[in-house]
Amino acid sequence: MTDRQEPFDPWLRAHQRVGGRRLHPCRESMVVDAPIADWTAWTGLDLPSPGRYVIPGGHVPLIVSAEGRGHYREPGVWVLHALA
């Protein structure tokens, strides 16, 4: 990483401490699209209508579509490590 000031995020701090170098942000590092029945089973939440829902352990809201699907798109950061 270009400066030695530690980032706020604990995972980025861990990467920096072992020599990782931030490359760039990734808008969709984890994508999960599934039917509402699956999201209800996974989260235990009632998702009665289209909209945005805060899910346990989520970093971004779950977006429920009018078609009855949940769309979760979590951003991330690409980090480069040298192979020893």
PLY file of the C-alpha trace (Angstrom):
ply
format ascii 1.0
element vertex 84
property float x
property float y
property float z
element edge 83
property int vertex1
property int vertex2
end_header
0.00 0.00 0.00
1.34 3.37 -0.90
1.36 4.99 2.53
1.97 3.22 5.83
-1.09 4.68 7.52
-3.25 1.71 8.42
-6.70 1.47 6.87
-9.83 1.44 9.04
-11.00 -1.95 7.73
-9.52 -4.85 9.75
-9.13 -7.13 6.70
-7.31 -4.45 4.73
-5.07 -3.82 7.76
-4.25 -7.53 7.90
-3.37 -7.58 4.20
-1.20 -4.46 4.56
0.67 -5.89 7.53
1.77 -8.91 5.49
2.84 -6.81 2.50
-0.33 -6.58 0.43
-0.81 -3.64 -1.90
-4.27 -2.26 -2.67
-4.98 -2.27 -6.40
-8.52 -0.94 -6.83
-12.07 -1.27 -5.57
-14.35 -3.97 -6.92
-18.02 -2.96 -7.09
-19.29 -6.55 -6.97
-16.82 -8.85 -5.25
-19.57 -11.14 -3.94
-22.86 -11.58 -5.80
-25.75 -13.75 -4.64
-29.01 -13.82 -6.58
-31.62 -16.25 -5.28
-35.36 -16.70 -4.81
-36.94 -15.02 -1.78
-37.67 -18.45 -0.25
-33.92 -19.11 -0.08
-33.19 -15.69 1.45
-35.93 -16.25 4.04
-34.41 -19.63 4.98
-30.87 -18.22 5.15
-31.69 -15.06 7.12
-34.85 -15.94 9.05
-36.35 -12.64 7.87
-39.80 -12.02 6.45
-39.32 -10.34 3.06
-42.93 -9.50 2.15
-42.49 -6.99 -0.66
-39.98 -5.46 -3.07
-37.49 -3.13 -1.44
-34.21 -2.94 0.44
-33.62 -5.01 3.57
-30.81 -5.06 6.13
-29.72 -8.69 6.56
-27.78 -10.20 9.48
-24.05 -10.08 8.77
-24.55 -8.21 5.49
-22.35 -5.33 4.42
-24.94 -3.89 2.05
-28.74 -4.13 1.85
-30.46 -7.04 0.14
-32.55 -5.78 -2.77
-35.80 -7.70 -3.27
-37.24 -7.41 -6.76
-40.89 -7.45 -7.83
-40.12 -10.79 -9.52
-39.55 -12.43 -6.12
-35.77 -12.62 -6.11
-33.17 -11.25 -3.71
-30.09 -9.58 -5.13
-27.03 -9.08 -2.92
-23.99 -7.32 -4.36
-21.17 -6.71 -1.91
-18.24 -4.47 -2.86
-14.64 -5.24 -2.03
-11.04 -4.25 -2.70
-8.51 -6.12 -4.82
-5.21 -6.61 -2.97
-1.99 -7.84 -4.60
0.47 -10.06 -2.73
3.90 -11.00 -4.03
4.57 -14.75 -4.21
7.64 -15.69 -2.24
0 1
1 2
2 3
3 4
4 5
5 6
6 7
7 8
8 9
9 10
10 11
11 12
12 13
13 14
14 15
15 16
16 17
17 18
18 19
19 20
20 21
21 22
22 23
23 24
24 25
25 26
26 27
27 28
28 29
29 30
30 31
31 32
32 33
33 34
34 35
35 36
36 37
37 38
38 39
39 40
40 41
41 42
42 43
43 44
44 45
45 46
46 47
47 48
48 49
49 50
50 51
51 52
52 53
53 54
54 55
55 56
56 57
57 58
58 59
59 60
60 61
61 62
62 63
63 64
64 65
65 66
66 67
67 68
68 69
69 70
70 71
71 72
72 73
73 74
74 75
75 76
76 77
77 78
78 79
79 80
80 81
81 82
82 83
